[in-house]
Amino acid sequence: MEKEEFVAARSVLNKTQKEMAQLLGVSVKAVYSYEQGWRAIPTHVERQVFFLLSRKRGTTGVARKSCWTVKKCPPKQRKMCPAYEYNAGKFCWLINGTICECKVQKNWKEKMKICRQCSVLRVLLPAGETP
């Protein structure tokens, strides 16, 4: 997650830096550092931000489809994917080990590179933000 995306997410969530720090379990100084680009945004913070956005946006009536429907995954592939196993097709971006682009990604960074281009996650991003 880039600093601009973090700032935009905080704006969508309508939170001050202090409130955002409390939600994320980090210090206010950490939030300030993320927004200034002085500190990389850790994976656990990124996940939490996307989760909060998903819940915020989820109340506005945004219709979302499961990832396996969007990606047209064959049934055999679905059955091997943790997102399908846990019925988390709208939260596939939150789960490691999902089968995206027909393979399991090696790490979170590789996974998020694919997720950022996918409409399942993009619907959560603040309008006008490019991942």
C-alpha positions as semicolon CSV with decimal commas, in nm:
position;residue;x (nm);y (nm);z (nm)
1;M;0,000;0,000;0,000
2;E;0,134;0,340;-0,095
3;K;0,112;0,646;0,128
4;E;-0,146;0,817;-0,098
5;E;-0,371;0,513;-0,082
6;F;-0,340;0,505;0,297
7;V;-0,434;0,875;0,324
8;A;-0,729;0,825;0,088
9;A;-0,847;0,524;0,289
10;R;-0,830;0,720;0,614
11;S;-1,036;0,993;0,448
12;V;-1,301;0,745;0,329
13;L;-1,313;0,599;0,679
14;N;-1,354;0,954;0,811
15;K;-1,095;0,904;1,085
16;T;-0,835;1,132;1,237
17;Q;-0,478;1,008;1,260
18;K;-0,536;0,932;1,628
19;E;-0,856;0,737;1,558
20;M;-0,686;0,549;1,275
21;A;-0,396;0,459;1,504
22;Q;-0,640;0,318;1,760
23;L;-0,820;0,112;1,494
24;L;-0,494;-0,028;1,362
25;G;-0,328;-0,086;1,699
26;V;-0,032;0,137;1,615
27;S;0,096;0,471;1,742
28;V;-0,013;0,806;1,604
29;K;0,351;0,857;1,507
30;A;0,334;0,538;1,297
31;V;0,024;0,663;1,112
32;Y;0,196;0,997;1,050
33;S;0,505;0,812;0,924
34;Y;0,295;0,599;0,685
35;E;0,129;0,910;0,544
36;Q;0,461;1,090;0,498
37;G;0,618;0,785;0,335
38;W;0,888;0,764;0,602
39;R;0,783;0,415;0,705
40;A;0,659;0,129;0,489
41;I;0,305;0,019;0,569
42;P;0,328;-0,331;0,721
43;T;0,125;-0,618;0,582
44;H;-0,094;-0,649;0,891
45;V;-0,182;-0,278;0,872
46;E;-0,259;-0,299;0,500
47;R;-0,491;-0,595;0,557
48;Q;-0,668;-0,415;0,838
49;V;-0,718;-0,102;0,625
50;F;-0,868;-0,306;0,341
51;F;-1,089;-0,491;0,587
52;L;-1,217;-0,164;0,735
53;L;-1,282;-0,030;0,385
54;S;-1,470;-0,348;0,294
55;R;-1,697;-0,308;0,592
56;K;-1,749;0,063;0,530
57;R;-1,823;0,016;0,163
58;G;-2,025;-0,298;0,237
59;T;-2,294;-0,088;0,402
60;T;-2,345;0,134;0,098
61;G;-2,512;-0,134;-0,113
62;V;-2,215;-0,204;-0,340
63;A;-2,297;-0,534;-0,508
64;R;-1,992;-0,756;-0,518
65;K;-1,940;-1,100;-0,664
66;S;-1,723;-1,379;-0,530
67;C;-1,374;-1,396;-0,675
68;W;-1,433;-1,738;-0,832
69;T;-1,730;-1,592;-1,023
70;V;-1,535;-1,283;-1,132
71;K;-1,232;-1,489;-1,237
72;K;-1,442;-1,773;-1,381
73;C;-1,242;-2,034;-1,192
74;P;-1,312;-2,395;-1,289
75;P;-1,472;-2,610;-1,015
76;K;-1,155;-2,818;-0,963
77;Q;-0,949;-2,504;-0,898
78;R;-1,216;-2,360;-0,668
79;K;-1,207;-2,666;-0,445
80;M;-0,832;-2,620;-0,391
81;C;-0,860;-2,252;-0,300
82;P;-0,888;-2,133;0,062
83;A;-1,120;-1,847;-0,040
84;Y;-1,371;-2,102;-0,172
85;E;-1,319;-2,342;0,119
86;Y;-1,404;-2,067;0,370
87;N;-1,673;-1,904;0,152
88;A;-1,467;-1,584;0,145
89;G;-1,495;-1,496;-0,223
90;K;-1,545;-1,128;-0,145
91;F;-1,249;-1,132;0,096
92;C;-1,003;-1,338;-0,111
93;W;-0,753;-1,050;-0,090
94;L;-0,738;-1,108;0,287
95;I;-0,644;-1,475;0,272
96;N;-0,298;-1,612;0,197
97;G;-0,269;-1,917;-0,024
98;T;-0,549;-1,828;-0,264
99;I;-0,513;-1,948;-0,621
100;C;-0,496;-1,629;-0,824
101;E;-0,395;-1,632;-1,188
102;C;-0,408;-2,012;-1,164
103;K;-0,133;-2,044;-0,901
104;V;-0,064;-1,984;-0,534
105;Q;0,150;-1,674;-0,484
106;K;0,479;-1,707;-0,293
107;N;0,423;-1,414;-0,060
108;W;0,191;-1,128;0,033
109;K;0,367;-0,877;-0,194
110;E;0,323;-1,098;-0,502
111;K;-0,037;-1,170;-0,409
112;M;-0,125;-0,804;-0,363
113;K;0,032;-0,715;-0,699
114;I;-0,234;-0,935;-0,860
115;C;-0,512;-0,833;-0,619
116;R;-0,462;-0,464;-0,690
117;Q;-0,552;-0,524;-1,054
118;C;-0,857;-0,737;-0,970
119;S;-1,208;-0,592;-0,951
120;V;-1,276;-0,789;-0,630
121;L;-1,035;-0,561;-0,440
122;R;-1,059;-0,253;-0,662
123;V;-1,421;-0,196;-0,561
124;L;-1,289;-0,122;-0,210
125;L;-1,034;0,138;-0,315
126;P;-1,128;0,504;-0,276
127;A;-1,254;0,655;-0,602
128;G;-0,983;0,793;-0,822
129;E;-0,706;0,599;-0,648
130;T;-0,480;0,389;-0,862
131;P;-0,322;0,103;-0,675
